[in-house]
Amino acid sequence: MAKLAYICQLCRYIAVGNEPFLKAYNGSYLNKTLPALKNIQRSLNNAGLASKVKVTVPFNADIYYSPDSNPVPSAGDFRPEVRDPTIEIIQFLYSNNAPFTVNIYPFLSLYGNDHFPFDFAFFDGNNKPLRDGNALYTNVFDANLDTLLWALDKAGYPDMQVIIGEIGWPTDGDKNANARNAKRFNLGLIKHTLSSNGTPKRKGIIDLYLFSLIDENAKSVAPGNFERHWGIFEYDGKPKYELDLTGQHKKKGLVPVEGIKYLEKRWCVLDPQVTDLDDLADSIDYACSLSDCTALGYGSTCNNLSLQGNASYAFNMYYQVHDQRDWDCDFNGLAIITHEDPSEKGCQFPVMIGRGSSLLMHGGLSDILKKAMEELAVSM
């Protein structure tokens, strides 16, 4: 218990699982989530932390819906197949004064539907608003959140505390995933949620967690290539774009992490003298299977490279993540090492962080994350 108390000194919430009732899981966790939730709550009680640290379950927004026959927030309800276990969890959370947590991603509204009105995903658009009785919705975030609030209302919990566990916008991996759109969305989101205007159904400041701090180049891309690019910082702690976390739209950017040292400025590229390219496709596939080539996908930052450019990008990513070892730039004789940066307009061929970096020597990625968090605090 002493260890739990030490770990939770700065905790506000403990998340049990992540999106356990997601449709894709086919009900695998319907009967497992509440028992796990109770176990964690019991540990908090025994450690004397229950009043300080709250346990919650981050749900995906797909656990609630409005019917096609009446697609407005006030028609919102929980999906029939998960309604009963969801309400059991809500009852438990409510009895422990813990919040209901939901992950909402307006980006996915665009990603999954080419006919979705583009500006409705943002907070400053000019789309025709959605009318629901006397309520007007000018953005999909408010409409989504109020659909949940109406579902909670129908379940008998109109005053249930709700926090947004994840929300953000990716910067690569899709035609709508770029720094321009991410900046527009996150600036609008922060200003909106801190304004106390709330949503048409519930006024007040909205408690949320911006997703995410830094890119994750090994994350599963099963949902889409964008999954590795949610960070507001690059892999090395550089801000991707100017972002004022106070919501006042001042020209106050994030502060880059200091003390980062990189590998030598050299890259692995396709040898321009090679004429036999029979093994090229297999070599590209191999390089990308053990590195991150999501920037080459449709609509991504490096989508417009030539065949040779694609090969060079793949070879270089593999070479960099393997610490620029000479033998990792061969690919059956197709590749060579160059000291000339092969980056093209809008497409960066990265050089990775060196193992001799002062940060990596003392804690690796965890120290970069810690430094990024410190810089966030400074920028605010």
Secondary structure, 3 states (H helix, E strand, C coil): CHHHHHHHHHCCEEECCCCCCCHHHCCCCCCCHHHHHHHHHHHHHHCCCCCCCEEECEEEHHHEECCCCCCCHHHCEECCCCHHHHHHHHHHHHHCCCCEEEECCHHHHHHCCCCCCHHHHCCCCCCCCEEECCEEECCHHHHHHHHHHHHHHHCCCCCCCEEEEEECCCCCCECCECHHHHHHHHHHHHHHHHCCCCCCCCCCCCCEEECCCECCCCCCCCCCHHHHCCCCECCCCCECCCCCCCCCCCCCCCCCCCCCCECCCCEEEECCCCCCCCCHHHHHHHHHHCCCCHHHCCCCCCCCCCHHHHHHHHHHHHHHHCCCCHHHCCCCCCEEEECCCCCECCECCCCCECCCCHHHHHCCHHHHHHHHHHHHHHHC
